[in-house]
Each structure stands twice: as structure tokens, then as C-alpha cells.
Amino acid sequence: MNSNCVFCSIINRDIPAQIIYEDEDFLVFDDINPSSKIHKLIVPKKHIKNLSEIGIEENKYLWNKYIDIINILKTSLKVLNFKIVINNGDKLQLVKHLHFHFLSGDDVNDKLN
């Protein structure tokens, strides 16, 4: 955990969030500044700065878990169409903790294309 990271603070419950899913490795919560009707953040509990910091074996494990969570979200939220966004690097990541945006709703393409 990184004490200066807002996502680590949410994971530690130091900052409140609308959590919709949790397992031993991931937390899913509502984005506080949504870009579409449905905008969830899928965040690994382990502090990983970005995709470039993941080793090969860890990468395989995280991707498999990530796909499972996407399937849980699309089923629980009853969505067929969705967009996944992953920003990588200091110039694109507002929060320097690897996270995946799960977006859906009629407005998703209007704001993100």
C-alpha cells in the first residue's frame, strides 16, 4: 500500500467510496467523476503504479481475475454493451495506481470517443 495514493486509502477504508464488489485481490467502486451513466473503477488491492510494472506471471493472474470481474459486472449491472479504458503512464493516469474503467450507458460513446 502507498499512503499517498487515494485508491490505497479507499482500499484501506480511510476514504469512503461506493463499493460494489470486493474480493481478495480487487475492489470495484463508483467513479466520483463519472464519464457515463455507468462508470465503475476496477482496482487491484496491491499498489501497482501502471501496466508497465506488472511481471509476466502476475500479469496472467491479474488479467484472468480482471476478466472474471468484468463478467460479474456486466451480469450484475445487466449491460450488454460496455467500454473498458485503461490509461497508462504519468501523462494519462490521474491516479498513479493501476485501474480499469468499466463504462456503459447511452452516453458512453459521446464522452469518450
JONOR-V293067 format. One record per residue. RES is the residue in one letter. OMEGA is omega in degrees with one decimal (999 if undefined). Layout:
res = [RES & RES]
omega = [OMEGA & OMEGA]
This chain:
res = [M & N & S & N & C & V & F & C & S & I & I & N & R & D & I & P & A & Q & I & I & Y & E & D & E & D & F & L & V & F & D & D & I & N & P & S & S & K & I & H & K & L & I & V & P & K & K & H & I & K & N & L & S & E & I & G & I & E & E & N & K & Y & L & W & N & K & Y & I & D & I & I & N & I & L & K & T & S & L & K & V & L & N & F & K & I & V & I & N & N & G & D & K & L & Q & L & V & K & H & L & H & F & H & F & L & S & G & D & D & V & N & D & K & L & N]
omega = [179.2 & -175.7 & 178.8 & -175.0 & -179.4 & 179.2 & 175.1 & 177.6 & 175.8 & 178.7 & 178.9 & -178.6 & 174.3 & 176.8 & -179.5 & 175.8 & 176.0 & -176.3 & -179.7 & 178.1 & 175.4 & 168.2 & -175.0 & -175.1 & -174.0 & 171.7 & 177.1 & -179.3 & 179.8 & 172.9 & -178.5 & 177.3 & -171.2 & 177.3 & 177.6 & -178.4 & 175.5 & 180.0 & -179.7 & 174.4 & 177.3 & -169.9 & 173.4 & -179.8 & 176.6 & 179.2 & 175.6 & -174.4 & -179.1 & -178.5 & -177.4 & -177.5 & -176.4 & 174.7 & -174.5 & -178.1 & 177.7 & 179.1 & 179.8 & -179.6 & -178.5 & -179.8 & 178.1 & 176.8 & -179.4 & 178.6 & 176.4 & -179.1 & 176.0 & 179.3 & 176.1 & -179.0 & -177.2 & 177.3 & -176.5 & 179.1 & 178.0 & 178.0 & 175.1 & -177.5 & 179.7 & 178.7 & 175.3 & 178.8 & 175.8 & 175.3 & -178.6 & 175.5 & -175.3 & -177.8 & -177.4 & -177.0 & 174.4 & 175.7 & -175.6 & 176.4 & -177.5 & 177.1 & -177.4 & 176.7 & 173.7 & -174.1 & 176.2 & -178.9 & -177.9 & -175.2 & -173.0 & -178.8 & -179.8 & -172.0 & -171.7 & 179.0 & 999]
